[in-house]
Structures are given as structure tokens and as C-alpha cells.
Amino acid sequence: MAVYDHQEQEQLEDIKAWWNEWGGYVTAIAAAACVVLFSVQGWRWWKVQQADSASTLYFAVSDAVLKKDSIRAREAMTQLADGYGSSSYAPRAALLMAETLWASGDKAGAQAQLQWVIDRASESDLKDIARYRLAETLIEEQKFDDALRTLDAKHSPAFEGLFADTRGDALFGAGRHDEARAAYQTALLKVDNPYRNVVQIKLDGLGGPVKPVAPEEQTP
């Protein structure tokens, strides 16, 4: 049996008294800390599992697209959109799917995929790519006003050249040739070679740059 001197006995009594008053709080705090720790670890594990599952479905879509297996591509895309729509893989797969659907003649399906990216993607660059491609499909269908409305959306400066060029295409299709020339001129300032050559050919086909009106030619 342990024998304590008077000072040690007093310290033990103080510890017992402190524990009687605060021990319950300490236990509760420790238990809460354990719950938080396990919750964080569980959340991280769940996120990793989600990412793995989403990437598997993305590559399934990609592989099916390459093999032109539209049925398998649709199935994988549906699972990805429904189960992991907030992942970074879903909008990328939707862009692939849209291209495949358009090539196969399913124009409405392709546009639905592009609109899904615009509505659901968290990355602005992916939204801009989807808007640009959607506008191109609308131009091909001669829905020029719809294409222009799509291009009116706020977009990154990095896409300014592509949007201006596509706007020129829509304006040209609508018969608004002077506005199309102005749009192509804007695009020339924003795009790099060799794409500049393509824009220049379009501009030249409309008679070249819009010439500023001389002061003496202006209507009073």
C-alpha cells in the first residue's frame, strides 16, 4: 500500500476536487474531439471514394466515345451526372458526350449536354467552352439570335477572341454584315496565329476592316 506524506496527500485531494468539478467537462470535450477527428477522417475517405468513382465513370465515357459506343457512353454519362454531378469529371465528360452526340446527329442531345455544363459546372472556363460550342451549334441550325444571346453571357477575357469570332459568324448569318466585320476586327486583336489567318479570311470576305467615317462625311 502506498504511503504519502502530508504534502502529497493534499495534492491528491486537490486533484480529486478539481476532477469532481471539471472531470465531466473534460470527458465531454475529449469525446467531442474524437467525434470531430473521426468525422474529418470519414469525410476525407468519402471524398476520395467519390473522386475515384467519378474518375472511373469519366474514363468509361471517354473510352466509349473513342470506340463510338453511344449506348455505353450514355449509360456512363447518366451515372456520372446523377451520382457525381458536382465533381470536376462530370462537366468534362458532358463536353465529350456533346461532341459525340452532335456528330451522330442528335443535335438536341448535344445541346442539352452543353447546357448542363453551363448550368452545373463550377469552373468558369468549362462554362465558357460550353457556351462557345453551344453558340456554334445554334449557328449551324441558323438560330442566329439564340447564338448571340448565348455569347452575350459574361466570359473570361481568355475567350474574348473566340467569342468575338463566333459572334461575327452569327451576325454574318443574320445578314448584319457591318456588325460582323466589327466583330471579326475585335477577334483579330484577341486571337493568336494560326487562328488569326482564319479570322482574316472572313474579314476580307466582307470587304476588309470597317473604315472610320471622316469628319466631313458625318451627318450634321
C-alpha positions as CSV (number, residue, x, y, z in Angstrom):
1,M,0.0,0.0,0.0
2,A,1.4,3.4,-1.0
3,V,2.3,5.8,1.8
4,Y,2.0,9.5,1.0
5,D,3.4,12.4,3.1
6,H,1.2,15.2,4.1
7,Q,2.0,17.4,1.1
8,E,1.4,14.7,-1.4
9,Q,-1.9,13.9,0.3
10,E,-3.0,17.5,-0.1
11,Q,-2.1,17.5,-3.8
12,L,-4.1,14.3,-4.3
13,E,-7.1,15.8,-2.6
14,D,-6.8,19.0,-4.8
15,I,-6.7,16.8,-7.9
16,K,-9.7,14.8,-6.8
17,A,-11.6,18.0,-6.0
18,W,-10.7,19.5,-9.4
19,W,-11.8,16.3,-11.2
20,N,-15.1,16.2,-9.3
21,E,-15.8,19.7,-10.5
22,W,-14.4,19.6,-14.1
23,G,-14.0,16.0,-15.0
24,G,-17.3,15.7,-16.7
25,Y,-16.5,18.7,-19.0
26,V,-13.0,17.2,-19.8
27,T,-14.6,13.9,-20.7
28,A,-17.2,15.6,-22.9
29,I,-14.6,17.7,-24.7
30,A,-12.4,14.7,-25.3
31,A,-15.3,12.7,-26.7
32,A,-16.3,15.6,-28.9
33,A,-12.7,15.9,-30.2
34,C,-12.8,12.2,-31.0
35,V,-16.1,12.6,-32.9
36,V,-14.7,15.5,-34.9
37,L,-11.5,13.6,-35.7
38,F,-13.3,10.5,-36.9
39,S,-15.8,12.7,-38.8
40,V,-12.9,14.5,-40.6
41,Q,-11.2,11.3,-41.4
42,G,-14.5,9.8,-42.6
43,W,-15.2,12.8,-44.8
44,R,-11.8,12.6,-46.4
45,W,-12.3,8.9,-47.1
46,W,-15.7,9.6,-48.6
47,K,-14.3,12.3,-50.8
48,V,-11.5,10.1,-52.1
49,Q,-14.1,7.3,-52.8
50,Q,-16.3,9.8,-54.6
51,A,-13.4,11.1,-56.7
52,D,-12.3,7.5,-57.6
53,S,-15.9,6.6,-58.6
54,A,-16.3,9.8,-60.7
55,S,-13.0,9.3,-62.5
56,T,-13.8,5.7,-63.3
57,L,-17.1,6.8,-64.9
58,Y,-15.4,9.6,-66.7
59,F,-12.9,7.3,-68.3
60,A,-15.7,4.9,-69.2
61,V,-17.4,7.8,-71.1
62,S,-14.1,8.7,-72.8
63,D,-13.4,5.1,-73.8
64,A,-16.9,4.6,-75.1
65,V,-16.7,7.8,-77.1
66,L,-13.4,6.7,-78.7
67,K,-15.0,3.4,-79.6
68,K,-18.1,5.1,-80.8
69,D,-20.2,3.0,-78.4
70,S,-23.0,5.5,-77.9
71,I,-25.1,3.2,-75.7
72,R,-22.3,2.6,-73.1
73,A,-21.3,6.3,-73.3
74,R,-24.9,7.4,-72.4
75,E,-25.1,4.9,-69.6
76,A,-21.8,6.0,-68.0
77,M,-22.7,9.7,-68.5
78,T,-26.1,9.3,-66.9
79,Q,-24.5,7.6,-63.8
80,L,-21.8,10.3,-63.6
81,A,-24.3,13.2,-63.9
82,D,-26.8,11.6,-61.4
83,G,-24.3,10.4,-58.8
84,Y,-21.3,12.7,-59.1
85,G,-22.7,15.8,-60.9
86,S,-20.7,18.2,-58.6
87,S,-17.4,16.5,-59.4
88,S,-14.9,18.0,-61.8
89,Y,-15.2,15.0,-64.0
90,A,-18.9,15.4,-64.9
91,P,-18.8,18.6,-67.0
92,R,-15.7,17.3,-68.8
93,A,-17.4,14.1,-69.7
94,A,-20.5,16.1,-70.8
95,L,-18.4,18.1,-73.2
96,L,-17.1,14.9,-74.7
97,M,-20.6,13.5,-74.9
98,A,-21.9,16.6,-76.6
99,E,-19.4,16.3,-79.3
100,T,-20.2,12.7,-79.9
101,L,-24.0,13.3,-79.9
102,W,-23.7,16.2,-82.4
103,A,-21.5,14.1,-84.7
104,S,-24.1,11.3,-84.6
105,G,-26.9,13.7,-85.5
106,D,-28.5,14.0,-82.0
107,K,-28.4,17.8,-82.0
108,A,-30.9,18.3,-79.2
109,G,-29.0,15.8,-77.0
110,A,-25.7,17.6,-77.7
111,Q,-27.2,21.0,-76.8
112,A,-28.7,19.5,-73.6
113,Q,-25.3,18.3,-72.5
114,L,-23.7,21.7,-73.2
115,Q,-26.5,23.5,-71.3
116,W,-25.9,21.1,-68.4
117,V,-22.3,22.2,-68.3
118,I,-23.3,25.8,-68.4
119,D,-25.8,25.3,-65.5
120,R,-23.8,22.9,-63.3
121,A,-20.1,23.3,-63.8
122,S,-18.2,25.1,-61.1
123,E,-15.2,26.0,-63.3
124,S,-15.8,29.2,-65.3
125,D,-13.5,28.0,-68.2
126,L,-15.7,24.9,-68.7
127,K,-18.8,27.1,-68.8
128,D,-17.2,29.3,-71.4
129,I,-16.2,26.3,-73.6
130,A,-19.8,25.0,-73.4
131,R,-21.2,28.5,-74.3
132,Y,-18.9,28.8,-77.2
133,R,-19.7,25.3,-78.5
134,L,-23.4,25.8,-77.9
135,A,-23.3,29.0,-79.9
136,E,-21.6,27.2,-82.8
137,T,-24.4,24.5,-82.8
138,L,-27.1,27.2,-82.9
139,I,-25.4,29.0,-85.8
140,E,-25.3,25.7,-87.7
141,E,-29.0,25.4,-87.1
142,Q,-29.4,29.1,-88.3
143,K,-30.7,30.1,-84.9
144,F,-28.6,33.3,-85.0
145,D,-30.4,35.3,-82.4
146,D,-30.2,32.4,-79.9
147,A,-26.5,32.1,-80.6
148,L,-26.0,35.8,-80.0
149,R,-27.8,35.6,-76.7
150,T,-25.6,32.7,-75.7
151,L,-22.5,34.7,-76.5
152,D,-23.8,37.7,-74.5
153,A,-23.1,35.9,-71.2
154,K,-20.1,37.1,-69.2
155,H,-17.0,35.2,-70.0
156,S,-13.3,35.1,-69.3
157,P,-11.0,37.5,-71.2
158,A,-9.1,34.4,-72.4
159,F,-12.1,33.5,-74.5
160,E,-12.7,37.0,-75.9
161,G,-11.3,36.3,-79.3
162,L,-13.2,33.1,-79.8
163,F,-16.5,34.7,-78.7
164,A,-15.9,37.7,-80.9
165,D,-15.2,35.5,-83.9
166,T,-18.3,33.3,-83.3
167,R,-20.3,36.5,-82.8
168,G,-19.1,37.6,-86.2
169,D,-20.3,34.3,-87.7
170,A,-23.8,34.7,-86.1
171,L,-24.1,38.3,-87.3
172,F,-23.0,37.3,-90.7
173,G,-25.6,34.6,-90.9
174,A,-28.2,37.1,-89.7
175,G,-27.3,39.4,-92.6
176,R,-25.8,42.1,-90.3
177,H,-22.6,42.4,-92.2
178,D,-21.2,45.6,-90.8
179,E,-21.6,44.3,-87.3
180,A,-20.0,41.1,-88.3
181,R,-17.0,43.0,-89.7
182,A,-16.6,44.8,-86.4
183,A,-16.8,41.6,-84.5
184,Y,-14.1,40.0,-86.7
185,Q,-11.9,43.0,-86.2
186,T,-12.2,42.6,-82.4
187,A,-11.4,38.9,-82.8
188,L,-8.2,39.7,-84.8
189,L,-6.9,41.7,-81.8
190,K,-7.6,38.9,-79.4
191,V,-6.6,35.6,-81.1
192,D,-3.2,34.2,-81.9
193,N,-1.8,32.6,-85.0
194,P,-2.7,30.5,-86.9
195,Y,-6.3,31.2,-86.0
196,R,-5.8,34.9,-86.9
197,N,-5.5,33.8,-90.6
198,V,-8.9,32.2,-90.4
199,V,-10.5,35.4,-89.0
200,Q,-8.7,37.5,-91.5
201,I,-10.1,35.5,-94.4
202,K,-13.6,36.0,-93.0
203,L,-13.0,39.7,-92.6
204,D,-11.5,40.1,-96.1
205,G,-14.6,38.3,-97.5
206,L,-16.7,41.1,-96.1
207,G,-14.6,43.8,-97.7
208,G,-11.9,44.2,-95.0
209,P,-11.9,46.3,-91.9
210,V,-14.7,48.8,-91.2
211,K,-13.3,52.2,-92.2
212,P,-13.9,55.1,-89.8
213,V,-16.1,57.8,-91.1
214,A,-14.2,61.0,-91.9
215,P,-15.5,64.1,-90.0
216,E,-16.5,65.8,-93.3
217,E,-18.6,62.7,-94.2
218,Q,-20.5,62.7,-91.0
219,T,-24.1,63.7,-91.0
220,P,-24.6,67.0,-89.2
